[in-house]
Amino acid sequence: MAAGDQGIPAKAPAVDGWEVNHRVVVPRSSAYGPLKQDPDGFRRCFAHSPTGALYAAYHAVAAMADQQHVLTTVGKLMLPGPNTDALLADLRKDPADEDSNPTQIAGYRVLDAGADRATVMLAMPVETAFVSATFTLVWSSGDWRVVPPSPGESVGAPYGQQRDLSGFVAWSGV
């Protein structure tokens, strides 16, 4: 997919539509992705731009919500290396709860972005407030990959509590 605009998305990007992926509502765009879907439902092929990374971050949350394919998903989604290997080992030892309830994403804040790296904080509603999760993505092997957590850390850490969406760009399909 073409790189496109390298600007940081300071306002909600245009979407072709919103769709449900593993019970999480995610954006779809012919300009930013995803353009491909694997037989197991994993979505990939995002634009090589900060906006493409933002789309990829939303889809990463949805991909991780698929607990039936989490081992395969982590292998496709995460940047290869020892931290991904450690995460896979942890997941094999302590399988995730397949009945977990995924949350929806209410907005984002791009903390940092360049041509091959972006750090995105996503806000998700929890009761009467929001929790934020942070994802760093790098361009590798022709798509955005999530930098895996350090051993013992959770995907999306560090988490933060937010009273509201102040400082975030509201962007949601629900």
N, C-alpha and C positions, 0 to 999 in steps of 0.2 A: 504494500500500500504506500502511496506517496506520502512524504513527510508533511506537507502542508504548512500552515501557519505555525511558527515557532513561539508565538506569544503565549503568555500564561493566561488561562481563561479567568478573567476577573469578573465575568458575569456568566450566567448559566448558558452553556453552549446549546445551539439548536440541535434538535433530535428529529429523526424520521419517525420515531415512535418509542413507546415504553413497552416492555414485555416482561413476563414473569419467567425467571430462570431459577429453578430450585427454590421456589416460594419467595424469591427476592425480586423486586421490580427494578429492572435495569434499563439504561438507555441503549438505543440502537441507532446507528447513523451510517449511511453509505460513505460519508466523508471520513469518519473516525473509527468505525468498527462496531462490533466484530464483523468481519467479512466471511469467516469460516466457522463451521461447527463440526466437531469430531463425532463419530458414531455414538460415543458415550455421553454426548451432550456438552462437552467442554468447548467453550467459545474462545476464539483467538483471532489474530490478524487485525491489530489495531494500528492506527496511524503513528508514524514516528514523529510525534510532536507532544508538547505538554498536554494538549487536549486529548490526544490518543491515550496518553498515560492515565488521565483522569477516567476516561471510559474503561480502561483496563482495570483500574482500581475498583470501580463499581462491580465489574464482572468478577473480580477476584473474591469479593465478599460472597457473591452468589455461588461461585464455584466451590468455595470452602463450606458452604451450607449443604452440599451433597455429600453426606457422611457415608453413603454406600460406596462411593468411588474416591474417598479422600486420599488414599495412598497413590492412586494413579494421578489424581488432580495435583497433589503436591509435587509429583515428579514433573508434570507439565508446566505448572504455574510458577514454581520457585526457581531462582537462580541456582544452577547446579553447584555443589560444593559440600564441604564438611558440615555446615550448619543445616543444609537440607537433608543430608544423610542422618544427622542426629534427630531431626524432626521426624523423619520417616521411622526411625528406630523407636522413638517415643510413641508414635501412633500405633505401631505394631504391638507394643507392650500394653498400651492403655487405650483401647479403641474408644472413639468418641461416641456420645449418645446419639443414636440414630433418630431419636424422637425429639431432638432439640428443636426449638422454635427459632428460626432465623429472624433477624430484625430487618426493618427497611432502612434505607439510607435517606436522610432528610436534607443533607447539604454537604458541602466540602470547603476546604481551605487548602490551597496549594502553598506549601511551606517553602518549597524550593523547586526549581525546574531548570533544566538545561537540555541540550540536544539529546543526551543519552541517559539522563537520570532525572527522576522527579520524586518528590516526597509530598504525599497527599494525606491530609487529615480528613476523615469522614465522620460526620455526626449522625448518630442513630438514636431515635427516641427510646427512652426507658422510663416508664411510668410518667411522671410529670416533668422530667428533665431530659437531658441527652447525654450519651456517652460518646466520646470520640476515640477512634482507633487510627493509628498512623501506619501508612504503608509507604515504603520506599521501593520504587520500581526502576529497573535498569533495562536499557535496550540490549538484548542479547539474542543471537541466533534468529534475527529478523522479527522479533516481537518484544513486547514489554514482559518482563519477568519480575516477580516480587522478590525482594531481598529477604531471605528467611530470617527468622528470629535467632538470636543466640541460644545455645542449648539451655533448656529450662525456662525460656521465655515463651509467651504466647504469641501467635500470629496477630499482628495489629498493635502489639504493645509498643510504646507505652500508651495506656488508656488514660483518658481524662474525663472529668465530669463537667458538664456544661449546663448552666441554668436555662439557656435559650440558644438561638442560632446567631447571636451577635458575633460578628467576625467571620461568619461562614456565608457562603453563597448558597441560598436555598435552591435545591435542585433535586426534584423528586417526581416520580410518576404516580405517586399515591397521595 
